[in-house]
Amino acid sequence: MELENVTCPSCAKKIQDALRETSGVDEVSVLLNTSRVRVNYNENLVRKNKIAEIVTKLGYPVLNIKE
């Protein structure tokens, strides 16, 4: 998932913490140099649209979602 406004380690931590608290999310990694987030999740428990909604509400608009 490509995001906007991810510019510092505290941004990355904020995203990681919020997603790790989400039921169905198994693993999260934020790549600061590319403003991308990789999320491994259980599709039976959470949908990618919900993950995008969580990140957007934190102030990081989703520019692109890739499978």
C-alpha positions in Angstrom: 0.0 0.0 0.0 1.5 3.4 -1.0 0.8 6.3 1.4 1.1 10.0 1.5 2.8 12.0 4.3 4.9 9.2 5.8 8.1 11.2 6.5 9.6 10.1 9.8 10.1 7.1 12.1 7.4 8.3 14.4 4.9 8.3 11.5 5.9 4.7 10.8 5.5 3.7 14.4 2.1 5.3 14.6 1.0 3.2 11.6 2.5 0.0 12.8 1.0 0.3 16.3 -2.5 1.0 14.9 -2.4 -1.8 12.4 -0.9 -4.3 14.9 -3.8 -3.7 17.2 -6.2 -4.6 14.4 -7.7 -8.1 14.6 -6.6 -10.1 11.6 -3.4 -8.2 11.0 -0.4 -10.6 11.3 2.6 -8.4 10.3 3.2 -4.8 9.4 6.3 -3.1 7.9 6.6 0.5 6.9 9.2 1.5 4.3 10.0 5.2 4.9 12.1 5.6 1.8 9.2 4.7 -0.5 6.2 5.6 1.8 4.9 2.1 1.5 3.3 -0.2 4.0 3.4 -4.0 3.7 0.6 -5.8 5.6 0.2 -9.5 6.0 -3.4 -10.2 7.2 -6.1 -12.8 7.3 -8.7 -11.9 4.7 -11.3 -13.8 6.7 -10.9 -11.4 9.7 -10.1 -8.0 8.1 -10.5 -6.5 4.6 -7.9 -4.4 2.8 -10.4 -1.5 2.7 -10.6 -1.5 6.5 -6.8 -1.4 6.7 -6.8 1.5 4.3 -9.5 3.3 6.3 -7.5 2.9 9.5 -4.3 4.4 7.9 -6.2 7.2 6.3 -7.8 8.2 9.7 -4.3 8.4 11.1 -3.6 11.2 8.6 -1.8 9.1 5.9 -4.0 9.0 2.8 -3.7 5.8 0.7 -2.5 6.5 -2.8 -2.4 3.0 -4.1 -3.3 -0.5 -2.9 -1.5 -3.4 -4.4 -2.3 -7.1 -3.9 
